Amino acid sequence: MPSTRQRQSPLALSKVAVLTLLLLGVPQCVVDLTDYVSESSPADCKRDLWCVDLFSGCGSLSSHWRESNFKSASFDVCSNAQHDLTTPLGFMLAIRLVLRLRPRGLLSLGPPCGSFVWVNLATSLRTLSEPYGDVTKSHVSLGNLLMARACILCLIATVRGCFWLLEQPYTSMAKVFPPLRKTVMDIDRYILPCHWRVFFWMGSWGHNSMKPSAAWGTMPSIGRLYRRMNKKRRASLCSRGMVRKGINKQGKRVVTGGPKLKESAAYPKGYGARLLDLHKPIMVNNGFLKGYLHRAVDNMLKDGVRVPANNVWDAADLPSMQQTLRKLAKDDCFHKIR
């Protein structure tokens, strides 16, 4: 006699994954969102992606993975208006992509750095003591929202048995951003070794400028992104147009973004190729991460359940997502969106 029990979606979080998130202080709303997304996704949705390229820009990273026969997906508002991480639909679609990652797959993130880089510090007012900056400015609050939601996606990827890498310019003040610090410190303490601000030259992988960069994440081989550049390679790179230097009306020297600064955010194809080469041995190792969440839960329970600071995730604007979730559940309309 066939069972009447409904089959669980392949995108659903396991019980131990849910417990891990809650013990890490992730708000219940995030668990509710993942549940709703997994239950409301089309029936043909499954764990079929090796790489998700979030804030992908022109999508050069994911395109190289696809060309190498590793199924991947890109996510960027510039290429698809629905891929706006600030909207309820966009955040849910991003969660769906992360849930579709295969075990040991890679989540690559490059959140917009405009309000985090040193060129903008005079405007954003980010400091060690004020890591959120001047939130009355729209571009600063937007940067906080995107970075905080990116951190939540990193946590979801971690409990799904996947790896992640978050890239920023080396001067980015993301290093003092509380949600990122909490994410990295908690994962490193209880779940997996997590790299903190590993330096590398994007120019080593085909960028037209040297572009000193930094990476955070659980991808085991992040440190091998660094490659020393010789004089010949340095001489072939050009940083003209990245910044403008001048003197303001008060007679002080000022530095502002140049016409080519925005273009420099695009990843070169060599960067995607390097990530694939480094991560490929991990993807084919079926024994990697075996039993890691159960060990993490044991470690956290030994330490005692910790009550997190209530304001750590405020920048992610989760209350608005909770309201949207209630409305969607009431109207039962998310499954109509593709």
MIVEX-438360 format. One line per 8 residues: number of its first residue (from 1); for each residue z, x negated, y negated of N, C-alpha, C, O, CB. Coordinates in steps of 0.05 Angstrom, whole numbers. Atoms other than C-alpha are relative to their C-alpha. Glycine has a CB too. Example, Ala and Ser with C-alpha at 12.3 -4.5 7.8 and 13.67 -1.06 7.14 Angstrom:
% residues 2
1 = 0 -18 24 156 -246 90 0 -18 -24 13 -39 -24 25 20 -1; -1 16 24 143 -273 21 14 15 -22 18 5 -44 -29 -9 -9
% end
This chain:
% residues 338
1 = 0 -17 24 0 0 0 0 -18 -25 17 -35 -27 25 19 0; 2 17 23 -21 -31 -66 24 3 -19 35 25 -21 -25 6 -16; -24 0 17 35 -50 -114 -7 14 -27 -29 10 -37 10 -28 -6; 5 -13 26 42 -7 -177 10 -17 -23 8 -10 -46 15 27 0; -10 18 21 73 -65 -215 -23 -13 -15 -41 -24 -3 18 -22 13; 21 10 17 31 -87 -273 -1 -31 1 20 -44 0 4 9 -29; 3 29 -2 3 -157 -267 5 -13 -27 -4 -4 -47 -28 -7 10; -6 14 25 30 -206 -318 -24 -15 -10 -39 -27 5 24 -19 4
9 = 23 14 12 -20 -234 -367 3 -31 4 26 -41 3 -1 6 -30; -1 29 -3 -38 -308 -355 9 -14 -26 15 -37 -25 -26 -11 9; -8 12 26 -22 -319 -429 30 4 -5 40 -7 -25 -16 12 -22; -28 -6 5 50 -294 -423 17 -25 4 12 -42 22 10 22 19; -19 22 -3 107 -343 -432 18 5 25 25 27 31 18 -3 -25; -19 -2 -23 151 -358 -371 28 5 -11 33 1 -35 -1 -25 17; -28 -5 8 225 -339 -373 13 -26 -10 28 -25 -30 16 12 23; -12 25 8 245 -412 -378 -11 -10 -27 2 -23 -42 -3 -22 21
17 = 12 8 26 196 -423 -436 13 16 -22 19 5 -43 -30 5 1; -14 -17 20 227 -364 -473 28 -10 -6 36 -12 -29 0 30 9; -28 10 3 297 -390 -460 0 -26 -16 18 -30 -33 12 -4 27; 1 25 14 277 -459 -485 -4 4 -30 9 -8 -46 -23 -18 11; 5 -5 29 249 -432 -551 26 11 -13 33 3 -35 -23 21 -3; -24 -12 12 312 -390 -563 22 -20 -3 37 -20 -23 9 24 16; -20 21 1 358 -448 -547 -5 -20 -23 13 -32 -34 3 -14 26; 7 18 21 320 -490 -597 3 13 -28 -2 0 -48 -29 -9 3
25 = -4 -13 26 335 -439 -651 -25 13 -11 -25 20 -35 11 -19 -19; 24 -14 10 265 -409 -656 7 29 -2 18 41 16 -24 -5 20; -6 -29 4 271 -338 -684 -12 17 22 -33 11 33 -10 9 -27; 9 -19 -21 264 -280 -635 -27 11 -7 -42 18 11 21 23 2; 26 -10 9 204 -257 -676 -23 -16 13 -43 -4 20 -2 -1 -31; 22 17 -11 163 -316 -649 -4 8 29 -27 9 38 7 -30 -2; 2 -8 -28 178 -295 -577 -14 28 1 -31 32 18 28 1 14; 12 -26 0 160 -223 -594 -30 -2 -6 -46 13 5 13 18 -22
33 = 29 4 7 94 -247 -625 -16 -9 24 -37 1 30 -3 -19 -23; 14 11 -24 75 -287 -563 -3 22 21 -23 24 34 14 -24 11; 1 -22 -19 92 -227 -519 -22 20 -8 -38 28 9 27 14 2; 19 -20 9 51 -180 -561 -29 -10 2 -47 4 11 5 8 -29; 27 12 -1 -9 -227 -565 -9 -2 29 -32 5 35 0 -28 -13; 8 3 -28 -9 -240 -490 -6 27 12 -25 30 28 22 -14 16; 4 -26 -11 -4 -166 -473 -24 14 -12 -36 31 1 25 17 -3; 22 -14 14 -56 -144 -524 -27 -15 1 -47 -4 -9 8 4 -29
41 = 25 16 -1 -108 -198 -510 -19 13 21 -10 27 39 6 -29 8; 20 -11 -19 -173 -179 -474 6 -10 29 18 -31 33 -28 -9 -8; -6 6 -28 -169 -179 -398 -12 -26 10 -1 -39 28 -10 23 18; 12 25 -9 -215 -239 -392 12 -25 -13 2 -47 -8 -30 1 -7; -13 23 12 -169 -284 -433 16 -14 21 32 -2 36 18 9 -24; -15 16 -19 -141 -340 -391 4 -29 -11 -6 -35 -33 -15 -2 27; -6 28 8 -117 -413 -396 -25 -17 7 -26 -28 28 26 -11 14; 25 13 -6 -186 -444 -402 -8 -21 -20 -30 -32 -18 -22 21 1
49 = 7 19 21 -183 -491 -462 15 -27 5 39 -27 11 7 11 -28; -12 27 -1 -171 -566 -459 10 -9 -27 28 -26 -29 -19 -20 12; -7 9 27 -166 -574 -534 -2 23 -20 -22 38 -19 -17 -24 -9; 1 -18 23 -150 -530 -594 2 -16 -25 21 -31 -29 22 22 1; 1 16 25 -170 -560 -661 7 18 -23 -11 33 -33 -29 -12 -3; -9 -18 21 -129 -525 -714 -4 -14 -27 1 -38 -30 30 7 4; 8 11 26 -150 -534 -787 -23 -19 5 -22 -42 -4 24 -14 -16; 21 18 -11 -214 -562 -757 -21 -8 -20 -36 -27 -15 -13 14 23
57 = 21 7 19 -258 -564 -820 -27 4 12 -34 27 19 4 -30 -8; 27 -2 -10 -328 -579 -796 0 1 31 -21 5 43 -17 -23 -9; -1 -2 -29 -304 -579 -723 -11 -23 15 -18 -20 38 -14 25 8; 12 23 -14 -327 -649 -706 17 -8 24 6 -18 44 -3 -23 -19; -18 9 -22 -266 -662 -661 -5 17 24 -10 7 46 29 3 -9; 4 -17 -23 -274 -601 -617 -29 0 10 -34 4 34 7 29 -7; 28 2 -9 -350 -608 -615 -4 -23 19 -20 -21 38 -19 -2 -24; 3 22 -19 -344 -676 -583 12 6 27 1 -1 47 14 -26 -12
65 = -12 -7 -26 -297 -649 -530 -19 19 16 -22 16 40 27 14 -4; 19 -18 -14 -347 -593 -515 -24 -15 11 -33 -10 33 -9 22 -19; 23 16 -9 -404 -643 -511 7 -16 25 -11 -23 40 -10 -18 -22; -9 16 -23 -363 -681 -460 10 18 23 23 9 42 23 -18 -8; -6 -20 -21 -354 -617 -418 30 7 3 39 13 24 -11 -9 26; -28 -9 0 -282 -604 -438 1 24 -20 -1 20 -44 19 -23 -9; 1 -25 17 -278 -532 -464 21 -2 -21 45 -8 -16 4 25 18; -19 1 22 -246 -529 -532 -7 21 -21 -28 34 -19 -1 -28 -14
73 = 4 -20 21 -239 -484 -593 9 -11 -26 29 -26 -27 15 26 7; -7 8 27 -236 -495 -667 11 24 -16 4 47 -10 -23 -14 -15; -13 -22 15 -196 -455 -718 1 -10 -29 16 -28 -35 28 7 11; 0 7 28 -209 -459 -793 -10 23 -17 -31 35 -10 -16 -26 -5; 8 -22 17 -213 -408 -848 -27 -5 -14 -40 14 -22 21 5 -21; 26 6 13 -274 -444 -877 -23 8 16 -45 14 6 -1 -30 -6; 22 -7 -18 -316 -427 -816 3 29 10 -17 40 20 -1 -19 23; -4 -27 -9 -285 -359 -800 22 13 -17 45 3 -17 7 1 31
81 = -20 -12 19 -250 -313 -850 24 11 15 46 12 3 -13 22 -15; -23 -9 -15 -205 -286 -794 19 -22 7 42 -17 14 -10 14 25; -17 23 -7 -178 -356 -781 16 -9 -24 17 -33 -30 -18 -23 10; -18 5 23 -130 -352 -839 28 1 10 39 23 15 -5 20 -24; -27 1 -12 -62 -375 -815 21 14 -17 43 19 -8 8 -29 4; -19 -14 18 -28 -341 -875 0 30 5 19 43 -4 -7 -6 -29; 2 -29 -5 -49 -271 -851 12 6 28 12 -12 45 -29 10 -2; -10 -7 -27 -17 -234 -792 -21 -3 22 -15 -14 43 10 29 -1
89 = 20 2 -21 -83 -230 -755 -6 -29 6 -9 -37 29 -26 14 -9; 6 29 -4 -98 -304 -766 21 -14 15 15 -30 33 -4 -13 -27; -22 13 -15 -29 -326 -742 -1 9 30 4 -8 47 27 7 -13; 1 -9 -27 -36 -283 -680 -24 -12 16 -22 -18 39 -2 31 1; 24 12 -13 -106 -309 -665 6 -30 6 -3 -40 27 -25 2 -18; -8 28 -5 -78 -380 -671 19 -2 24 16 -20 40 13 -13 -25; -18 -1 -23 -22 -363 -623 -15 5 26 -9 -8 46 22 22 -4; 16 -5 -24 -73 -335 -574 -15 -25 9 -16 -31 33 -20 22 -6
97 = 14 25 -8 -112 -400 -576 19 -20 13 12 -33 33 -14 -13 -24; -19 19 -11 -50 -441 -563 8 9 29 11 -7 47 26 -2 -18; -7 -11 -27 -31 -395 -504 -23 -4 20 -18 -5 44 6 29 -2; 23 5 -18 -101 -407 -476 -3 -29 8 -20 -35 25 -26 10 -14; 1 28 -7 -90 -481 -472 7 -4 30 27 8 39 18 -18 -17; -6 6 -27 -92 -507 -401 25 -18 1 31 -32 -18 -24 -13 15; -22 19 -3 -31 -545 -374 -9 -28 -6 -29 -37 5 13 2 28; 6 28 8 -31 -615 -405 -24 -1 -20 -34 -23 -25 -6 -17 24
105 = 20 0 21 -83 -593 -456 11 -10 -27 35 -16 -29 -11 29 -4; -8 13 25 -81 -618 -528 -4 19 -24 -26 31 -27 -16 -26 -5; 2 -15 25 -66 -581 -593 -1 -21 -22 18 -36 -27 24 19 -4; 3 18 22 -93 -621 -652 2 15 -26 -12 35 -30 -27 -15 2; -4 -14 26 -70 -601 -722 -2 -20 -23 7 -42 -22 28 13 0; 2 15 25 -87 -626 -791 5 19 -23 -13 25 -39 -27 -14 -3; -6 -18 22 -51 -579 -840 -8 -10 -27 -6 -35 -31 30 7 0; 8 9 27 -76 -581 -912 22 -17 -13 45 -9 -13 -7 24 -17
113 = -20 19 10 -42 -640 -945 1 0 -31 15 -16 -42 -7 -28 10; 3 1 29 -59 -623 -1018 27 0 -15 29 -15 -35 -15 24 -9; -26 -1 15 13 -607 -1039 20 -20 11 43 -21 2 12 28 1; -19 19 -12 44 -662 -995 -6 -29 -8 12 -46 -7 -2 3 30; 8 28 5 5 -725 -1016 11 -9 -27 18 6 -44 -30 -3 1; -13 12 23 30 -773 -1069 -15 7 -26 -3 8 -47 1 -30 3; 16 -6 24 -27 -755 -1117 10 26 -13 8 29 -37 -30 3 7; -9 -26 10 3 -685 -1124 30 2 -5 40 23 -13 -8 21 19
121 = -29 -2 2 77 -703 -1127 10 8 -28 30 21 -30 12 -27 8; -9 -7 28 81 -696 -1203 -2 30 -4 12 41 -21 -18 -15 -20; 4 -29 2 58 -624 -1194 17 15 21 31 34 14 -29 8 4; -15 -13 -21 90 -605 -1127 30 -4 -2 45 12 7 -10 -9 27; -28 7 4 156 -639 -1145 15 -3 26 39 2 28 13 21 -17; -13 5 -26 170 -655 -1072 15 -27 -2 4 -47 -11 -21 -1 24; -16 24 -1 226 -706 -1064 17 1 26 16 21 41 18 -3 -25; -18 1 -23 275 -727 -1010 21 22 -2 29 34 18 14 -27 3
129 = -21 -21 4 327 -679 -1040 -12 28 -3 2 47 1 16 -7 -24; 13 -25 3 276 -624 -1053 -26 0 16 -48 0 5 -6 6 -30; 24 2 -17 228 -626 -993 -19 23 -1 -43 20 5 9 -4 28; 18 -23 2 201 -557 -1005 -16 1 -27 -35 16 -30 15 26 2; 14 2 26 179 -575 -1076 5 24 -18 24 39 -14 -29 -4 5; -2 -22 19 168 -526 -1132 -14 25 12 -39 28 9 -13 -8 -27; 12 -22 -15 157 -462 -1092 -10 22 -19 -21 42 -10 21 12 19; 12 -20 19 140 -423 -1156 -29 -5 -4 -44 13 -14 15 -2 -27
137 = 29 6 2 72 -457 -1153 -13 10 26 -3 4 48 -5 -30 -5; 12 -13 -23 25 -420 -1106 -10 -20 20 -7 -16 44 -23 17 -9; 11 19 -19 -7 -482 -1075 22 -14 15 18 -23 38 -18 -21 -14; -23 12 -14 62 -510 -1058 11 18 21 16 10 44 22 -8 -20; -10 -19 -19 87 -447 -1025 -20 5 23 -12 9 46 7 27 -13; 21 -2 -21 20 -442 -988 2 -23 19 0 -19 44 -27 2 -13; -2 24 -17 27 -513 -962 24 2 18 23 -6 41 2 -25 -17; -24 -4 -16 98 -497 -939 -4 20 23 4 15 46 24 9 -17
145 = 5 -20 -20 75 -435 -903 -17 -10 23 -11 -6 46 -13 25 -13; 18 10 -21 18 -469 -866 13 -21 17 10 -21 41 -25 -12 -13; -13 21 -15 60 -529 -846 21 11 18 24 3 41 12 -21 -19; -21 -12 -16 118 -486 -821 -12 15 24 -1 13 46 17 19 -17; 13 -14 -22 72 -442 -780 -13 -19 20 -15 -13 44 -20 21 -11; 11 20 -18 37 -503 -752 22 -11 18 17 -16 42 -13 -23 -17; -22 10 -16 105 -528 -728 8 20 22 14 12 44 25 -5 -18; -6 -20 -20 118 -462 -692 -21 -1 22 -14 1 46 0 28 -13
153 = 21 3 -20 51 -470 -657 5 -24 18 -1 -24 42 -28 -1 -13; -6 24 -15 72 -540 -636 22 6 21 21 -4 44 9 -23 -19; -21 -7 -19 135 -512 -604 -10 18 23 -2 14 46 23 14 -15; 12 -17 -21 96 -458 -567 -16 -17 19 -14 -14 44 -17 22 -12; 16 17 -17 48 -511 -541 18 -17 18 12 -21 42 -18 -19 -17; -19 17 -15 107 -554 -518 11 15 24 11 4 46 22 -10 -17; -12 -15 -22 139 -499 -476 -21 10 19 -15 20 41 17 23 -10; 22 -8 -18 70 -483 -447 -10 -23 17 -29 -20 32 -23 12 -16
161 = 9 23 -16 65 -552 -416 -24 -14 -12 -40 -27 2 -6 8 27; 23 13 15 15 -577 -469 11 -21 -19 35 -22 -25 -17 21 -15; -7 21 19 15 -635 -517 -12 6 -27 -30 22 -29 -10 -28 10; 10 -5 27 4 -636 -592 1 -25 -16 16 -44 -11 16 22 -13; 2 22 19 -14 -683 -648 -5 11 -27 -25 26 -31 -22 -21 8; 3 -9 28 -5 -669 -722 -6 -23 -17 10 -43 -18 26 16 -10; 9 23 17 -42 -714 -770 2 7 -29 -3 29 -38 -30 -7 7; -2 -2 29 -30 -726 -844 -7 -27 -12 -6 -47 2 28 10 -9
169 = 2 26 13 -46 -780 -895 27 -14 1 48 -1 2 -9 3 -30; -25 15 -5 6 -835 -888 20 5 -23 44 3 -18 -6 -30 2; -19 -4 22 35 -820 -957 10 28 -2 26 35 -20 -14 -7 -26; -8 -28 1 46 -747 -941 30 4 1 44 -10 16 -13 16 24; -28 -6 0 114 -719 -956 8 20 23 30 31 23 8 12 -27; -6 -15 -24 110 -680 -891 23 -13 15 38 0 30 -24 3 19; -21 15 -14 158 -733 -866 28 10 -7 47 5 8 -2 -30 -7; -26 -11 8 215 -698 -904 1 30 2 21 42 -5 7 -9 -29
177 = 1 -30 -2 193 -626 -890 18 9 23 13 2 46 -29 9 4; -20 -8 -20 252 -593 -853 -11 12 26 -2 4 47 18 19 -12; 9 -11 -26 213 -551 -802 -13 -22 18 -10 -21 42 -20 22 -5; 13 21 -16 172 -612 -780 22 -20 11 20 -28 34 -20 -16 -17; -21 17 -10 234 -656 -776 16 13 23 22 -1 43 19 -7 -24; -14 -14 -21 271 -604 -735 -16 2 25 -6 -3 47 8 28 -10; 18 -2 -23 211 -594 -689 0 -26 15 4 -26 40 -28 9 -9; 2 26 -14 203 -668 -674 26 -9 12 27 -18 34 -11 -21 -20
185 = -26 9 -10 277 -683 -668 10 16 24 21 4 43 21 2 -23; -9 -16 -22 292 -625 -622 -16 -5 25 -5 -7 47 -1 30 -7; 17 5 -24 233 -637 -576 6 -27 11 9 -31 36 -30 1 -8; -5 27 -9 248 -711 -573 28 -2 13 31 -18 32 -1 -20 -23; -27 1 -10 322 -699 -559 3 14 27 17 4 45 20 12 -19; -5 -17 -24 316 -646 -505 -24 3 19 -19 7 43 8 26 -9; 22 -8 -17 245 -638 -478 -18 -24 8 -20 -31 31 -16 20 -14; 19 21 -5 195 -695 -485 3 -22 -21 12 -16 -43 -29 11 1
193 = 2 20 21 188 -762 -521 -20 10 -22 -42 18 -15 -9 -27 12; 17 -10 22 160 -744 -589 -3 -22 -21 17 -32 -31 13 26 -13; 6 21 18 127 -794 -635 5 9 -29 -1 32 -36 -28 -11 3; -6 -6 28 148 -798 -708 -17 -18 -19 -12 -42 -20 30 -4 -6; 15 13 21 98 -817 -762 -12 -27 8 -6 -48 -3 18 -4 -24; 13 24 -10 56 -867 -724 -24 -6 -18 -41 11 -24 -10 4 30; 21 8 19 10 -906 -770 -25 -8 14 -25 -20 36 10 -24 -17; 26 10 -10 -64 -916 -758 -20 3 -23 -16 18 -42 -9 16 25
201 = 22 -1 20 -129 -926 -798 -20 20 10 -32 17 32 -12 -28 -4; 21 -19 -8 -176 -866 -795 -27 -15 -3 -47 -7 11 0 25 -18; 24 16 2 -229 -917 -817 -7 -15 25 -30 -23 29 3 -20 -23; 5 13 -25 -222 -949 -749 -17 17 19 -29 7 38 25 -8 14; 13 -19 -18 -254 -887 -718 -24 14 -14 -31 37 -7 19 20 10; 25 -10 11 -314 -877 -763 2 13 -27 -18 23 -38 -12 19 18; -2 -12 27 -286 -851 -829 -13 -19 -20 -13 -43 -16 30 5 -7; 13 17 20 -323 -876 -891 18 -14 -19 9 -30 -35 -20 17 -16
209 = -20 15 15 -258 -901 -922 21 -9 20 22 0 43 12 17 -24; -20 10 -18 -199 -938 -893 20 23 7 27 25 31 16 -23 -13; -18 -23 -3 -154 -875 -901 24 -6 19 23 2 42 -17 22 11; -24 3 -16 -85 -896 -877 12 27 8 16 44 -9 21 -17 -16; -9 -26 -11 -60 -839 -833 25 -2 16 33 -24 24 -23 13 17; -25 -1 -16 2 -817 -796 -2 23 20 -15 43 14 25 3 -18; 1 -21 -21 11 -777 -732 28 5 11 44 -14 16 -19 -8 22; -24 -9 -13 69 -738 -704 -8 14 26 -30 26 26 18 18 -18
217 = 7 -16 -23 70 -708 -635 9 -10 27 21 -31 29 -29 4 1; -8 6 -27 82 -708 -560 -22 -13 16 -18 -22 39 9 25 14; 22 14 -14 14 -737 -541 9 -28 7 15 -44 -11 -26 0 -17; -12 26 -8 37 -798 -500 -12 -25 -12 1 -45 -17 0 -2 29; 14 24 8 -16 -846 -525 -6 -1 -30 -25 -15 -38 -25 -3 15; 5 0 29 -11 -833 -600 0 -29 -11 -17 -35 -29 22 16 -15; -1 27 10 8 -906 -612 -25 -16 3 -29 -35 -12 22 -14 14; 25 15 -5 -59 -929 -586 -22 9 -19 -45 0 -16 -9 4 28
225 = 20 -6 21 -95 -896 -645 -3 -23 -19 -23 -25 -33 9 26 -15; 1 22 18 -78 -958 -684 -19 -21 10 -18 -29 34 28 -12 -5; 17 22 -6 -132 -1011 -685 -2 -18 -25 -8 -8 -47 -29 9 9; 1 18 23 -130 -1072 -730 -29 -3 -9 -48 -6 6 11 -28 8; 27 2 11 -189 -1076 -777 -4 -28 -11 13 -39 -26 -4 21 -23; 7 26 11 -222 -1143 -792 -12 2 -28 -17 24 -37 -19 -15 20; 10 0 27 -248 -1164 -859 -28 12 -3 -34 26 -23 -1 -29 -11; 27 -12 0 -319 -1144 -842 1 30 -1 -14 43 -16 -17 -10 23
233 = -2 -29 -1 -299 -1074 -825 12 11 -26 3 32 -36 18 9 24; -12 -9 25 -255 -1067 -887 -21 0 -22 -22 18 -39 24 -18 -7; 20 3 21 -312 -1091 -931 -22 22 2 -34 29 -18 -14 -27 2; 20 -20 -3 -358 -1038 -902 9 28 -8 -7 47 -10 -10 1 29; -11 -26 7 -312 -981 -923 4 2 -30 9 -18 -44 27 5 14; -1 -4 29 -310 -950 -992 18 24 -6 16 45 6 -28 4 -11; -19 -22 8 -255 -909 -1025 -6 10 -28 10 25 -39 29 -10 1; 7 -10 27 -292 -896 -1090 -2 30 0 -13 42 18 -26 -13 -9
241 = 1 -29 3 -286 -825 -1114 23 15 11 25 40 9 -25 10 12; -23 -13 -12 -222 -811 -1077 21 9 -21 32 30 -20 13 -18 21; -20 -6 21 -177 -814 -1139 -12 -8 -27 -31 -24 -28 26 -15 5; 7 8 27 -185 -818 -1214 24 -11 -14 46 0 -11 -12 25 -16; -22 12 15 -142 -863 -1256 -6 2 -30 -29 -3 -39 4 -30 8; 4 -3 29 -132 -852 -1330 27 -1 -15 48 -8 -4 -14 25 -7; -23 -1 17 -83 -846 -1388 2 27 -13 -18 36 -25 -1 -23 -21; -3 -27 12 -55 -779 -1411 6 -2 -30 6 -24 -42 22 15 14
249 = -4 -1 29 -40 -757 -1482 26 -14 -9 29 -22 -32 1 29 -10; -25 14 6 29 -787 -1478 -2 -30 3 18 -45 0 23 10 17; 4 28 -4 -1 -855 -1463 9 -11 27 10 -35 31 14 -15 -21; -9 8 -26 23 -856 -1391 -24 0 19 -43 16 17 22 19 11; 21 1 -20 -21 -877 -1333 3 23 20 26 29 29 1 -27 15; -1 -23 -18 -39 -818 -1288 -22 -4 22 -42 -17 17 -4 27 -15; 19 1 -22 -75 -812 -1221 -4 28 10 15 43 16 11 -19 23; 7 -27 -10 -111 -748 -1200 -21 -2 22 -33 -23 25 -10 18 -24
257 = 20 -1 -22 -155 -728 -1142 -28 -3 -11 -35 9 -31 3 25 16; 27 4 8 -227 -750 -1147 -19 20 14 -10 36 31 -9 -28 6; 19 -19 -12 -291 -712 -1127 -4 -3 30 -12 16 43 -27 -4 -13; 4 4 -28 -292 -742 -1057 26 3 16 26 -2 41 -12 -27 5; -26 -2 -14 -218 -730 -1041 0 22 21 10 18 44 22 5 -20; 0 -22 -19 -230 -663 -1007 -18 -6 24 -11 1 47 -10 25 -14; 18 8 -22 -288 -691 -966 14 -19 20 7 -19 43 -26 -13 -11; -12 20 -18 -243 -745 -938 18 13 21 26 -1 40 17 -19 -17
265 = -17 -14 -20 -203 -692 -900 -15 4 26 -2 8 47 10 26 -11; 16 -5 -24 -260 -684 -850 4 -23 20 3 -46 13 -30 3 -6; -4 20 -21 -249 -719 -783 -28 -11 8 -47 3 11 14 12 24; 25 11 -11 -303 -768 -761 -2 5 30 19 10 43 -1 -31 -5; 3 -6 -29 -332 -757 -691 14 -21 17 23 -16 39 -30 1 7; -13 21 -15 -303 -824 -669 29 6 5 41 -3 24 -3 -26 -15; -28 -8 -3 -233 -795 -679 3 19 24 21 15 40 11 13 -26; -1 -18 -23 -247 -738 -631 -5 -14 26 7 -8 47 -20 22 -4
273 = 6 15 -24 -277 -787 -581 24 -17 9 29 -19 32 -24 -18 -5; -23 17 -7 -216 -832 -585 23 17 12 35 9 31 10 -14 -25; -21 -18 -11 -168 -773 -573 -7 8 28 11 9 46 3 25 -18; 8 -8 -27 -208 -752 -512 4 -24 19 14 -20 41 -29 9 0; -3 24 -17 -209 -823 -484 30 -5 7 37 -12 29 -12 -25 -13; -28 5 -3 -134 -830 -494 14 22 17 32 16 33 14 -2 -26; -14 -22 -13 -115 -761 -467 -11 7 27 2 21 43 -1 24 -18; 13 -7 -25 -163 -756 -408 17 -7 24 19 10 43 -27 -13 2
281 = -17 6 -23 -116 -793 -359 23 20 4 32 25 26 10 -28 -2; -22 -19 -2 -60 -744 -376 -10 27 11 4 39 27 13 4 -28; 10 -26 -8 -103 -682 -366 -5 2 30 -2 23 42 -26 6 -15; 6 -1 -29 -121 -701 -294 24 -6 17 22 -6 42 -23 -20 6; -24 7 -15 -50 -719 -274 16 26 5 32 34 -13 18 -21 -15; -13 -26 -6 -24 -655 -240 30 -2 1 44 18 -3 -11 11 26; -29 3 -2 46 -683 -231 14 -5 -26 39 -4 -27 6 -23 18; -12 5 26 57 -696 -305 14 25 -9 4 47 -7 -22 -9 -20
289 = -17 -21 11 112 -653 -336 13 18 21 24 39 14 -17 17 -19; -12 -17 -21 135 -625 -269 30 4 -4 45 -16 -5 -6 -12 28; -28 -6 3 202 -590 -279 12 -7 -26 37 -8 -29 15 -13 21; -11 10 25 209 -614 -351 16 21 -15 35 14 -28 -23 -11 -17; -14 -20 16 231 -547 -381 28 6 12 47 11 -2 -16 25 -1; -26 -5 -12 287 -536 -330 19 -22 -7 43 -17 -12 -4 2 31; -18 22 8 314 -605 -346 8 3 -29 31 -3 -37 -14 -27 4; -6 -4 28 309 -589 -420 22 21 -4 40 18 -20 -25 8 -16
297 = -20 -22 2 348 -524 -412 27 -10 9 48 -4 -4 -9 24 17; -25 11 -9 401 -560 -372 13 -18 -21 37 -16 -26 -4 -16 26; -10 18 21 408 -613 -427 11 16 -24 32 9 -35 -22 -19 -9; -8 -16 23 413 -560 -481 26 15 6 44 18 -11 -22 19 -9; -24 -15 -7 465 -519 -444 24 -18 2 47 -10 -4 -4 14 27; -22 19 -1 507 -581 -433 10 -6 -28 34 -10 -33 -8 -27 14; -7 5 27 506 -593 -508 13 25 -13 26 23 -34 -24 -8 -17; -9 -25 12 523 -520 -521 -21 12 -17 -36 -2 -31 26 -5 -16
305 = 21 -14 16 479 -468 -554 7 -4 -30 29 2 -38 -1 30 7; -5 6 28 472 -489 -626 -11 22 -18 -33 32 -13 -13 -27 -8; 9 -19 19 466 -442 -684 -16 -15 -22 -4 -30 -37 23 17 -13; 16 15 19 408 -468 -727 5 9 -29 15 31 -34 -29 2 6; -2 -8 29 408 -468 -803 -19 23 -4 -43 22 3 -7 -24 -18; 16 -25 2 383 -399 -822 -25 -4 -17 -44 12 -14 17 21 -12; 23 2 19 335 -425 -875 -22 -19 10 -41 -23 -4 10 -9 -26; 20 19 -9 296 -475 -832 -27 12 2 -47 -1 -5 9 -11 27
313 = 26 -12 -5 241 -426 -815 -7 20 -22 -26 36 -19 0 14 26; 7 -18 22 242 -387 -881 -28 -4 -11 -42 15 -18 20 -3 -23; 26 6 11 179 -422 -903 -23 12 16 -45 16 6 -4 -30 -1; 21 -12 -17 141 -391 -844 -4 30 -5 -22 42 6 7 -5 29; 2 -28 7 152 -321 -873 -2 18 25 -20 34 27 -25 4 -17; 0 -16 -25 169 -291 -805 8 29 -3 -1 46 12 18 -14 20; -6 -29 3 200 -226 -831 -24 17 -5 -26 39 5 19 3 -23; 24 -16 5 132 -204 -856 -16 3 26 -29 24 31 -18 -14 -21
321 = 13 -2 -25 104 -219 -787 14 21 18 1 35 33 -1 -27 14; -15 -20 -16 160 -177 -755 -8 28 -9 -11 46 8 30 -5 -4; 8 -27 9 141 -118 -799 -28 7 9 -33 29 17 1 0 -31; 27 -5 -10 68 -126 -781 -1 6 29 -15 23 39 -18 -24 -7; -1 -4 -29 85 -131 -708 9 29 7 -2 41 25 19 -20 13; -9 -28 -5 123 -65 -711 -22 20 -6 -25 39 9 25 5 -17; 22 -19 7 65 -31 -745 -22 -1 21 -32 20 29 -11 -6 -28; 20 3 -20 15 -59 -695 8 13 26 -8 26 40 -8 -29 4
329 = -10 -12 -25 58 -38 -637 0 30 -1 -6 44 18 28 -10 7; -1 -29 4 65 32 -666 -29 11 1 -33 32 14 13 7 -26; 28 -9 2 -10 39 -680 -17 -7 25 -37 5 30 -13 -10 -24; 14 9 -24 -31 2 -616 -29 -7 -7 -48 2 6 0 21 22; 27 6 10 -90 -28 -654 -9 -29 4 -32 -35 -1 -3 8 -28; 8 29 -1 -88 -103 -641 -22 -4 21 -39 -22 17 24 -17 6; 20 5 -21 -129 -97 -577 -28 7 -9 -47 0 5 7 17 25; 26 -7 10 -186 -68 -618 -13 -23 -16 -36 -23 -22 2 24 -18
337 = 9 22 16 -192 -134 -657 -9 -22 18 6 -31 36 22 -10 -19; 11 21 -17 -236 -187 -625 -6 -25 -17 -15 -45 -7 -25 9 15
% end
